[in-house]
Amino acid sequence: MFYPKDSHVGIVDGWDESGNVQIIHCASGHNGMVITARGGFVAVGRSNEYEDI
C-alpha cells in the first residue's frame, strides 16, 4: 500500500473481523511498527516477483 506520491509505504497484513484491510507500517521513528486500518493509503501495488504465482 502506498500514500500519495509514494511518500509512505505499508504492507497488507490481512483483514480485521469486520473485513477492513489491515496495514503494517512504521508510523514514526518513536514507536516502531504498527498495524492500522487503511487510513491515508490510496494505492495498492504488487512486486513483479510474484506475477507467476
N, C-alpha and C positions, 0 to 999 in steps of 0.2 A: 504494500500500500504506500502511496506517496501523497505528500502535501502538495499544494500548488507550486509550480516551478521546481519540483523535486527538492524543496527546502528541508524536508524531514521524511524519513523512511521508517516503515514498520513492517512486521511480518504477521500475516494472518495466522492465528493460533487455533481458531475454530469458532464455535458459536456458543452463546450462553443459553440458558434454559428457555429463554423467550425467542430464540432464533436470531438474535443480533450478533453480528460478526465481532470477534474479539481480536485486538491487535496488540502484539508485543512491541514495545519501543522504549527508547530512553527518553523520559520526559525532561530530565535535566541532569547535569553532572552531579547534583547533590543527592538524588535518590535512586540512581541506577535504573534498572529495567522495571517496567510496569506493564500490566495488562489492562487495557481500557477498551471502551466502545470505539466505534469508528471515528467519532469526533471530527476533526478537520481534514482527515484523509479523504482525498477526492478521486484518486485513480488507482487501478489495480494493474500490476504488471507480472509477467512470468518469465523467468530466465529461459533463454534459448536452449539451455542444457536439458530441459525437460520436455521438449517438443515431441520426442518419440515415445514418451510414456503415455 
